[in-house]
Amino acid sequence: MTGSTDFGRDPEAQKQAEDALLNSRMARIGQKIVVLSGKGGVGKSTVSAALAVALARAGNTVGLMDVDVHGPSIPRLLGLDGKTPDMDLGVMLPVPWSDTLKVMSLGFLLNDKYAATIWRGPAKAGVIRQFLQDVEWGALDYLVVDCPPGTGDEPLSVMQLLGPDAAAVIVTSPQAVAIDDVRRSVGFCTTLGNPVLGLVENMSGFTCPTCSTVSDVFGSGGGEALAAEVGIPFLGRIPLAQEVMASGEAGAALADLPPEHPVARALAHMVERTRLYSGGLALQNRPARPA
């Protein structure tokens, strides 16, 4: 990936130039929302994509950055498989999903679908920095960052590069085995000093498409209980539905569900609460460290 920095400089001057470029890019971004989960398979990328699309459709200028190095899902979820970023004077341009939503993912740069990305921590941190520093995001109302599960290299690099005002949306499913891991994501934000906008309980109940019976496949209420335990807002429950899978496979990011659909109503509630808290309340929502 070709950056816009001058690598002929001495190391200290190069570092200063890179920091200045990163700071100038980030100064043009309003709210920075990092979607986290300590547990894999809870639908974090689906929530990230749906949040970014909803914010963009509400009239905001939005960037969506996928920093899952080993399993980038955002290109498929948004129907952007096979797209590649354009270059302009050595600067990479994010891939447009719409006039108001720009997307960047390592998935756009992988030509071989069978090739594994085998990188150690410094390489991951390097590409994340380049996505922030050397991609021309322009002026954004929101930057949504989809992180891989856990509290390792990628989430840590994102939070450190975005700074203390980057706020987290934490995603969990209701069952205890997920809550145990997601609790550590809250501790991660506490340790770094970043605010938490709130917690989303995904896969919360399944409505049978034929008989309308609601089954709590993974239990219910675990996410809301965790939010109350650590003192952060609860952003709502998103139920399971066949349309969620179909929408992701079709690259629609849940954007085309009818507004009366239970998932659409839950997403609208989640997005509205996220906008509310990111509009000035985020710094009040730093989770309390348990006594």
N, C-alpha and C positions, 0 to 999 in steps of 0.2 A: 504494500500500500504506500503510495507516494504522498509524503506530507508536504506542507507548505513552508516548513522551517528550513533554515540554511544549515546543513550539516558540515559546512566548511569552517564554521566558527570554532573557537576553543571551547572546551566543555562547559566552563562556567557561563560564558556568553550565550552558548547554545541553550543551556538550561533556563537562563533568564528570558531569552526570546520565546521559548516554548511556553513558559509560565505566563508571559504577557499575552501570548496568543490564546491560550486556554482561558485566561481571565476575561479577555475581550469577548470571546464566544459566549461564555457563561453569563456575562453581564447583559446579554440581549435576551436572556431567557427568564420568564417570570417565575412560575411555580415549577419546582422540580420534584416529581413524585416517583419514588422507587418502590416497585412491587416485589415483596419478599415472601418467602416461606421457608421454614426450616424443614419442611417435608416435601418430597417429590410427589407428583401425581395428584395434586390437589386442585389443579386447574388454574394455576397462577398465570400462565401465558394467555389463557382464554380471558381471564379477568383483565389483564394488561391491555389486550387488543380491544376488548369491548369498552374499557374505560377511555382509551385514546380515541376510538371512533366516536363515542358519545360526546366527548368534549369537543371534538372537531365539528360534529354536526350541530352543536349548540352555538357555533359561530366563533369558536376559538381557533387560533393557529397552534397546531400541536405537532410535536416530534415524538416518535416512538423508537426507542433504542433497545435492541435485543442484545444482551451481553452474555447469553448462554452460549459459550464457546463450543461445548461438546454436543449440544442438542438444540440448535436454533429452530424454534417453532413458528415464529412470527410470520415469516414469508408465506408459509402454507396457510396459516389462519386468516391472512388478509388477501389470499389469492394472488400473491406476488412471486410465486415460484418461477424461477427462470429469469427474473429481472436482474439487471446489473446497474450499479450506480454510474452516472456520467461523471466525467472529469472536466473541470474548468480551470485552466491556468494552474494545474498541479493540485487543485483542491477537489476533494470528492463531494459530490452532491447527493443527498439522501434520495431514496426512491420515493416518488409521490404516490400515495394511495388515492388522494383527492387533492383539490386545490388548497385544503387547509390541514392536511395530514401528511407528514413526511416520515419516512421509515428508514432505519439503518440496522443491518444485521450481518453477522459473519456469514449467514446462509446465502447472501447475495454474492459472496466472493468464493464460494466452494463450487468448483466446476465438476467434481467427481462425487456423486452421491454415495459412493461406497467408501470414500476416504475418511478415516477417523482423524480428528484434530487431537494430536498428542502433544500437548503443550504443558510446560511447567508454569508455576505462578508468575514469574517475571514476564513471560510472553503474553499471558492473559492480561496482566496489568497494562502492558504496552499497547495492545490493540484497543483496550477500553479507553486509554488516554487518547489514542489517535481518533477514535470515534467521536470524542468530545472536542478535541483540539483541531483536528485536520479535516473534519467534515463541516461543510458550510450549512449550518442549521438556520442561519438568519435569525430574525426576531420571532420568538415563540411566546405564546401565553403559557403553555405547559410543555414540559418535557417529561414523558413517562418512560421509565426504564424497567424492562423486564429482566429480572435476575434469575439465575439458576437456583435450585434449592440449596439450603444450607447457609452457613455464615463464613464461607471461605474467601478465596482470592477475589472472585468477581464482585460480590456485594461489598466487600471491604474496599476494593479499589474504587468502585462507584461512589460510595459514601465519602471517601477521603478526597476524591477529585471534585465532587459537587459541593462539598463543604457542609457546615453544620445546619444550614437551612433546608437541605434536601430532606424531605419528609417521606416516611414509609407508609405504604398500605400493605398490611400483612394478611395473607390468605391461608385459610386452614379448611380442612373438612372436619366434621363434628366428632369423629371417634377419638378416643383417648390416646391411641398410638400417634396420631397426628398432633394432637394438642401438646403432648410432651415435647415434641421437636419444635413446634411453632413457638412455644414458650421461650425457647432459646433465641428465637429471632427477636422477641421483645427485649431480652437481655442484651442482645447484640446492639440494638439501637440505644439502649440505656448506657452501655459502656462507651459508645462513640459520641453520645450527646445529641443524637439526631431525634427530632420529634416524630411521633407516630400519628398519622391522620386517623387511623382506626383499623379495625379488623373485620374481614369478610369471612363469613362461614359459607363456603361453597359446598355443593353436593348435599345440600340440606333437605332431605326428603325427595322422593321420586313419585311422580304422579303417573299412574298407569294410563297409557293412551286409550285403552279400550274400556276400562271400568271406572276410571277416575279415582281409584283407591290410592291413598297416599301411604307410602311405605318409607320409614326412616332407615334406609339401607345402611347408612353409616352412623346411626344414632341421630341425636338432635340436641342442639343447645350447647355443645361443648365450646364453640367459638364465642358465643355470647357470655358464657361463664368465665372464660379466660379474659375477655375484655374487661369484665367487672372486677376480676381478681387483680389485674395490673393497672386499672384506672385509665383505660383508653376508650375512645368511642367505639361502639359497635355499629358497623356500617350496613349490616343486614345479612339476610340469608338468601342464597341463590339455589333454587332447587335443581335436581337432575331432571333432564328431559331428553327424549330422543332428538329433538330439534337442535339441542346443543351440539351433539356429535355431528349431525348432518350439516349444520351451519359451519362448523370448523372444517369439515371435509370439503365443503364447497368454497371455502375462502371468504365467507361472508361476515365473520367475526361477530355473529349474533346481531348484526346491524339491521337485518331485514325481518326480524320476528315481528308479528303484529303487536301493537302496543298493549293489547289486553292479555297477551300470553303471560303466564306466571313468571317465566324467566325474564321477559322484557320488563315487567313491572318491578321485579326485584333489582334488575340492573339499573333502572331509572332511579330507584330509591338510593342505591349504592353510589351512583354517580353524583346525585344531588348532595348527599351528605359529604362526599369527598370534596366537592367544590366548596361547600360551606366551610369545612374545616381548613382547606388550603387557602381560603380567602382571608386569612388573618388569625385563625385560632390555632394553627399548627403548633406554634411555640408554646402554647399552654398545655399541649397534649404529650408531654414527655412522660413516658411510663415511670411509675414509682418503683424504686428498687425494694423488693420485699424486705421487711425487717428481719 
